[in-house]
Amino acid sequence: MHFKLIIALIEDSKTPTVVDAARNAGATGSTVLTQARGEGLQKSKTFFGLSLEVQRDMVLFLVEEHLSRCILETIAEVGEFDDKPGTGIAFQIDVEDAVGVSHQIRQLTPVVEEEL
C-alpha cells in the first residue's frame, strides 16, 4: 500500500471542520500543529507595529494514495481555499515509506479494493 502526505495550512477557526470533512472523505487520522504563521502575496497588516494576522494550523494527513485526491479536494472546498484569498492552502507529497501504520492498512484494504 502506498501513501501520500497531505499538508494543509488552515485558519485555526476552520481546523475542526476541515479535519472532520477529511475524515469523512477517507482520512484515517491527522496531526495538528498549532500557531503556524504564513505570508502570501501581500504582507500582513500591522497596527502600531503589532501584526494583525490570523493564526494558522498545519494539519498533516497520511492517506492512501487512491483516496488522496478526493481528500485534498474536500479540504480545499470546506476550507474555502479557492473562494477567499488567504484562507489556506493544501498540497500532497509522495511518501516513500512509512512504519506504524499497519492498523490503517488493515482498515483501508477493503476500501481501496473497492476503488480499484
C-alpha positions as CSV (number, residue, x, y, z in Angstrom):
1,M,0.0,0.0,0.0
2,H,1.3,3.4,-0.9
3,F,0.7,6.7,1.0
4,K,0.6,10.4,0.3
5,L,1.1,13.1,2.9
6,I,-1.4,15.9,2.6
7,I,-0.2,19.1,4.3
8,A,-2.9,21.8,4.9
9,L,-2.3,25.3,6.3
10,I,-5.7,26.4,7.6
11,E,-7.1,29.3,9.6
12,D,-7.4,27.9,13.1
13,S,-11.1,28.5,13.3
14,K,-11.7,26.1,10.3
15,T,-9.4,23.3,11.6
16,P,-12.1,21.2,13.2
17,T,-14.4,21.4,10.2
18,V,-11.6,20.6,7.8
19,V,-10.4,17.6,9.8
20,D,-13.9,16.2,10.1
21,A,-14.5,16.6,6.4
22,A,-11.2,14.9,5.6
23,R,-12.1,12.0,7.8
24,N,-15.5,11.7,6.1
25,A,-13.6,11.7,2.7
26,G,-11.4,8.8,3.8
27,A,-8.6,10.1,6.0
28,T,-8.0,7.8,9.0
29,G,-6.4,10.5,11.2
30,S,-4.5,13.7,11.4
31,T,-1.8,15.6,13.3
32,V,-2.4,19.3,14.1
33,L,0.4,21.7,14.7
34,T,-0.9,24.9,16.1
35,Q,0.2,28.6,15.8
36,A,1.9,28.5,12.4
37,R,2.5,31.7,10.6
38,G,2.5,32.3,6.8
39,E,2.6,35.1,4.3
40,G,1.0,35.1,0.9
41,L,1.2,37.6,-2.0
42,Q,0.5,40.5,0.3
43,K,2.3,41.3,3.6
44,S,0.4,41.0,6.8
45,K,-1.2,44.2,8.1
46,T,0.2,45.9,11.2
47,F,-1.2,48.3,13.7
48,F,1.4,50.3,15.7
49,G,4.0,47.6,15.0
50,L,1.7,44.7,16.0
51,S,0.8,42.1,13.5
52,L,-2.9,41.6,12.6
53,E,-2.7,38.1,11.2
54,V,-5.0,35.2,11.7
55,Q,-3.4,32.2,13.5
56,R,-3.0,29.1,11.3
57,D,-2.8,25.5,12.0
58,M,-0.7,23.0,10.0
59,V,-2.6,19.7,9.6
60,L,-0.9,16.6,8.4
61,F,-2.8,13.7,6.9
62,L,-1.1,10.4,6.0
63,V,-3.6,9.0,3.5
64,E,-3.7,6.1,1.0
65,E,-2.8,7.3,-2.5
66,H,-6.0,6.2,-4.2
67,L,-8.0,8.3,-1.7
68,S,-5.7,11.3,-1.6
69,R,-7.1,13.5,-4.4
70,C,-10.7,13.2,-3.1
71,I,-9.4,14.2,0.4
72,L,-7.4,17.1,-1.0
73,E,-10.3,18.4,-2.9
74,T,-12.6,18.1,0.1
75,I,-10.1,20.0,2.3
76,A,-10.0,22.8,-0.3
77,E,-13.8,23.0,-0.6
78,V,-14.5,23.0,3.1
79,G,-11.6,25.4,3.8
80,E,-12.8,27.7,1.0
81,F,-9.3,28.0,-0.3
82,D,-10.3,29.0,-3.8
83,D,-13.1,31.3,-2.8
84,K,-11.3,33.7,-0.5
85,P,-7.6,34.7,-0.7
86,G,-5.6,33.9,2.4
87,T,-7.8,31.2,3.8
88,G,-5.3,28.5,3.4
89,I,-3.5,26.1,1.1
90,A,-3.1,22.3,0.9
91,F,-0.8,20.1,-1.1
92,Q,0.3,16.5,-1.2
93,I,3.7,14.8,-1.5
94,D,4.6,11.2,-2.1
95,V,5.7,9.1,0.9
96,E,8.4,6.7,0.1
97,D,7.9,4.5,3.2
98,A,6.0,4.5,6.5
99,V,6.0,2.5,9.6
100,G,3.5,2.3,12.4
101,V,0.6,2.2,10.0
102,S,-0.4,-1.5,10.0
103,H,-3.7,-0.8,11.7
104,Q,-4.5,1.8,9.0
105,I,-3.6,-0.7,6.3
106,R,-5.9,-3.3,7.7
107,Q,-8.8,-0.8,7.8
108,L,-8.1,0.7,4.4
109,T,-7.6,-2.5,2.4
110,P,-11.3,-3.2,1.8
111,V,-11.9,0.5,0.9
112,V,-9.1,0.6,-1.6
113,E,-10.1,-2.6,-3.2
114,E,-13.5,-1.1,-3.9
115,E,-11.7,2.0,-5.5
116,L,-9.7,-0.3,-7.9
